[in-house]
Amino acid sequence: MDIASILGLAGAFGIVLLLAVMGGDAGALIDSHAAICVFGGALAATLVRFPLHAILHGLPVGLKYTFTMRKVTTRGLIDEIGSLAELVRKQGPLALENAKTSDPFLAKGVRYIADGYDADFIRDSLERERDLLLGRLSEGEKIFRSIADCAPAFGMVGTLIGMVQMFANMADPSTLGPYMAIALCATLYGALVQNFICMPIADKLHLKFAEEDLNQTLIIDGILQIRDAKSPALVREMLQAYLPEKHRDREDELDEAA
């Protein structure tokens, strides 16, 4: 569970709610007409931009990866792959049948080695699965960015509708307040949807894309090196390239100390 995403969303809406309560009447910020204009309009515009199946896949992917966190770090993967290489060097590939791994993608590569598949099959299979995952993440990011683009525009549409209705009924002062509320609430909803929900989720998916691309490519390289019976020291050294330079230096110092 990604605590940062939960705290961020809770904090953002908590601030809005607090300000509304401090203003005296939180119910004044609730308007069904403005909600229909912003949420319905943004969804309708997104349906025009993307096919239905992309939206049905992209929305759940976005929500899933926004609130989940990878269990292992890049350095943790390197250490784990190095340990697997040591196991193969000592006991052979069949020893991987009982090996425990912390990442499902790594577990699949380990199973391929244990089953004796050739390197080309392993590379093609793992790269295909990685590319499909990255495609789903990219699709989810585009959908949430689309909603973020549309929400403020439909907020402005709601504002204009409220203003037109207000000016069209100037003869009846009792209608001016409700129409002005529709106008302002629509702008508020559009800003909230863009800045508190959709843009943060799209940015989180962008980071997840880069993270999964790096880590799954690292796993593919490590699995292929184990398949080619490379020494554990060489496997670790080659995978150090996936770490930032300063972390690589620290890893070298730890190796020397050991």
LINLINCOR-V910995 format. One record per pair of residues at least 12 apart in sequence whose ideal C-beta (glycine too) atoms are under 10 Angstrom apart, sorted by sequence separation. I is the first residue (numbers start at 0). GAP is how many residues later the second one is. If there is no record, write none. Layout:
[[I:GAP] [I:GAP]]
//
This chain:
[[16:12] [42:12] [45:12] [83:12] [86:12] [98:12] [165:12] [166:12] [222:12] [239:12] [15:13] [45:13] [95:13] [96:13] [108:13] [111:13] [164:13] [165:13] [221:13] [224:13] [95:14] [96:14] [98:14] [107:14] [108:14] [111:14] [164:14] [165:14] [220:14] [221:14] [224:14] [236:14] [83:15] [95:15] [98:15] [163:15] [164:15] [165:15] [235:15] [236:15] [239:15] [42:16] [82:16] [95:16] [96:16] [97:16] [108:16] [161:16] [162:16] [165:16] [221:16] [83:17] [92:17] [95:17] [96:17] [107:17] [108:17] [161:17] [162:17] [164:17] [165:17] [220:17] [221:17] [82:18] [95:18] [96:18] [107:18] [160:18] [161:18] [164:18] [220:18] [236:18] [79:19] [93:19] [94:19] [95:19] [161:19] [162:19] [163:19] [235:19] [79:20] [80:20] [92:20] [93:20] [105:20] [108:20] [161:20] [162:20] [217:20] [218:20] [220:20] [221:20] [79:21] [92:21] [93:21] [104:21] [107:21] [158:21] [160:21] [161:21] [162:21] [217:21] [220:21] [79:22] [80:22] [83:22] [87:22] [91:22] [92:22] [93:22] [160:22] [161:22] [232:22] [79:23] [86:23] [92:23] [158:23] [159:23] [161:23] [217:23] [218:23] [76:24] [104:24] [157:24] [158:24] [161:24] [217:24] [76:25] [80:25] [83:25] [87:25] [103:25] [104:25] [157:25] [158:25] [160:25] [161:25] [216:25] [217:25] [75:26] [76:26] [79:26] [83:26] [87:26] [157:26] [158:26] [159:26] [75:27] [155:27] [157:27] [158:27] [159:27] [214:27] [76:28] [80:28] [104:28] [154:28] [157:28] [158:28] [213:28] [71:29] [76:29] [80:29] [83:29] [154:29] [156:29] [157:29] [158:29] [213:29] [71:30] [79:30] [154:30] [155:30] [156:30] [157:30] [70:31] [71:31] [154:31] [155:31] [157:31] [158:31] [69:32] [70:32] [153:32] [154:32] [157:32] [69:33] [154:33] [156:33] [71:34] [151:34] [154:34] [155:34] [151:35] [153:35] [154:35] [153:36] [154:36] [151:37] [152:37] [154:37] [150:38] [151:38] [154:38] [150:39] [151:39] [153:39] [154:39] [149:40] [150:40] [151:40] [150:41] [151:41] [152:41] [147:42] [150:42] [151:42] [149:43] [150:43] [151:43] [149:44] [150:44] [147:45] [148:45] [146:46] [147:46] [150:46] [146:47] [147:47] [150:47] [149:48] [150:48] [144:49] [147:49] [148:49] [146:50] [147:50] [148:50] [146:51] [147:51] [145:52] [146:52] [147:52] [143:53] [144:53] [147:53] [148:53] [143:54] [144:54] [146:54] [147:54] [142:55] [143:55] [146:55] [147:55] [143:56] [144:56] [145:56] [8:57] [143:57] [144:57] [4:58] [7:58] [8:58] [142:58] [143:58] [144:58] [142:59] [143:59] [4:60] [5:60] [140:60] [141:60] [143:60] [144:60] [4:61] [5:61] [139:61] [140:61] [143:61] [144:61] [3:62] [4:62] [139:62] [140:62] [142:62] [143:62] [1:63] [3:63] [4:63] [140:63] [141:63] [1:64] [2:64] [4:64] [139:64] [140:64] [1:65] [3:65] [139:65] [140:65] [0:66] [1:66] [2:66] [138:66] [140:66] [0:67] [1:67] [137:67] [140:67] [0:68] [1:68] [64:68] [136:68] [137:68] [139:68] [140:68] [135:69] [136:69] [139:69] [136:70] [64:71] [136:71] [137:71] [60:72] [63:72] [64:72] [136:72] [135:73] [136:73] [61:74] [65:74] [133:74] [134:74] [136:74] [60:75] [61:75] [64:75] [132:75] [133:75] [136:75] [59:76] [60:76] [63:76] [64:76] [132:76] [133:76] [136:76] [60:77] [61:77] [62:77] [56:78] [57:78] [60:78] [61:78] [65:78] [133:78] [56:79] [57:79] [60:79] [61:79] [132:79] [133:79] [57:80] [58:80] [59:80] [60:80] [61:80] [132:80] [57:81] [58:81] [61:81] [62:81] [53:82] [56:82] [57:82] [60:82] [61:82] [129:82] [130:82] [133:82] [56:83] [57:83] [60:83] [129:83] [132:83] [54:84] [57:84] [58:84] [53:85] [54:85] [57:85] [58:85] [61:85] [129:85] [130:85] [52:86] [53:86] [56:86] [57:86] [129:86] [55:87] [128:87] [129:87] [53:88] [54:88] [57:88] [58:88] [49:89] [53:89] [126:89] [129:89] [125:90] [126:90] [129:90] [54:91] [125:91] [128:91] [49:92] [54:92] [48:93] [49:93] [125:93] [126:93] [48:94] [125:94] [124:95] [125:95] [45:96] [49:96] [45:97] [48:97] [122:97] [125:97] [45:98] [47:98] [48:98] [121:98] [122:98] [125:98] [45:99] [46:99] [45:100] [48:100] [122:100] [44:101] [45:101] [48:101] [121:101] [122:101] [44:102] [47:102] [121:102] [42:103] [45:103] [41:104] [42:104] [44:104] [45:104] [118:104] [119:104] [121:104] [122:104] [41:105] [44:105] [45:105] [118:105] [121:105] [41:106] [43:106] [44:106] [118:106] [41:107] [42:107] [104:107] [108:107] [38:108] [41:108] [42:108] [44:108] [118:108] [40:109] [41:109] [44:109] [105:109] [109:109] [117:109] [118:109] [40:110] [41:110] [43:110] [104:110] [105:110] [108:110] [112:110] [116:110] [41:111] [42:111] [104:111] [107:111] [108:111] [111:111] [112:111] [115:111] [37:112] [38:112] [40:112] [41:112] [102:112] [105:112] [106:112] [109:112] [37:113] [40:113] [41:113] [102:113] [105:113] [108:113] [109:113] [112:113] [37:114] [39:114] [40:114] [104:114] [105:114] [108:114] [112:114] [37:115] [38:115] [104:115] [107:115] [108:115] [111:115] [37:116] [40:116] [102:116] [105:116] [109:116] [36:117] [37:117] [40:117] [105:117] [108:117] [35:118] [36:118] [37:118] [100:118] [104:118] [108:118] [36:119] [37:119] [33:120] [36:120] [37:120] [33:121] [36:121] [35:122] [36:122] [34:123] [36:123] [33:124] [36:124] [32:125] [33:125] [36:125] [30:127] [33:127] [32:128] [33:128] [32:129] [95:130] [30:131] [65:131] [32:132] [92:133] [65:134] [66:134] [92:134] [65:135] [61:136] [64:136] [65:136] [92:136] [65:137] [66:137] [73:137] [76:137] [80:137] [84:137] [88:137] [91:137] [62:138] [65:138] [69:138] [72:138] [76:138] [80:138] [83:138] [84:138] [87:138] [61:139] [64:139] [65:139] [68:139] [75:139] [76:139] [79:139] [83:139] [86:139] [87:139] [61:140] [64:140] [67:140] [73:140] [77:140] [80:140] [81:140] [84:140] [85:140] [88:140] [63:141] [69:141] [73:141] [76:141] [77:141] [80:141] [84:141] [87:141] [88:141] [58:142] [61:142] [64:142] [65:142] [68:142] [69:142] [72:142] [76:142] [79:142] [80:142] [83:142] [87:142] [88:142] [89:142] [61:143] [64:143] [71:143] [88:143] [60:144] [63:144] [64:144] [73:144] [77:144] [80:144] [81:144] [84:144] [87:144] [88:144] [32:145] [36:145] [40:145] [69:145] [76:145] [80:145] [84:145] [85:145] [86:145] [32:146] [61:146] [64:146] [84:146] [85:146] [88:146] [30:147] [33:147] [37:147] [41:147] [57:147] [60:147] [64:147] [84:147] [85:147] [87:147] [32:148] [33:148] [36:148] [37:148] [41:148] [83:148] [84:148] [27:149] [32:149] [33:149] [36:149] [37:149] [40:149] [82:149] [84:149] [85:149] [30:150] [31:150] [32:150] [33:150] [34:150] [35:150] [37:150] [38:150] [81:150] [84:150] [85:150] [29:151] [30:151] [33:151] [34:151] [37:151] [38:151] [41:151] [80:151] [81:151] [83:151] [84:151] [28:152] [30:152] [32:152] [33:152] [36:152] [37:152] [41:152] [45:152] [81:152] [82:152] [27:153] [30:153] [31:153] [32:153] [33:153] [35:153] [36:153] [37:153] [81:153] [82:153] [30:154] [33:154] [34:154] [37:154] [38:154] [80:154] [81:154] [84:154] [28:155] [29:155] [30:155] [33:155] [37:155] [80:155] [81:155] [27:156] [28:156] [33:156] [37:156] [41:156] [27:157] [30:157] [77:157] [78:157] [81:157] [30:158] [77:158] [80:158] [28:159] [77:159] [28:160] [77:160] [78:160] [77:161] [76:162] [77:162] [28:163] [74:164] [77:164] [73:165] [74:165] [76:165] [77:165] [74:167] [73:168] [74:168] [73:169] [72:170] [73:170] [15:172] [74:172] [78:172] [73:173] [74:173] [77:173] [72:174] [74:175] [15:176] [74:176] [12:179] [11:180] [15:180] [14:181] [11:183] [12:183] [11:184] [12:184] [10:185] [11:185] [8:187] [7:188] [8:188] [11:188] [8:191] [7:192] [8:192] [4:195] [4:196] [7:196] [4:199] [3:200] [1:202] [1:206]]
//
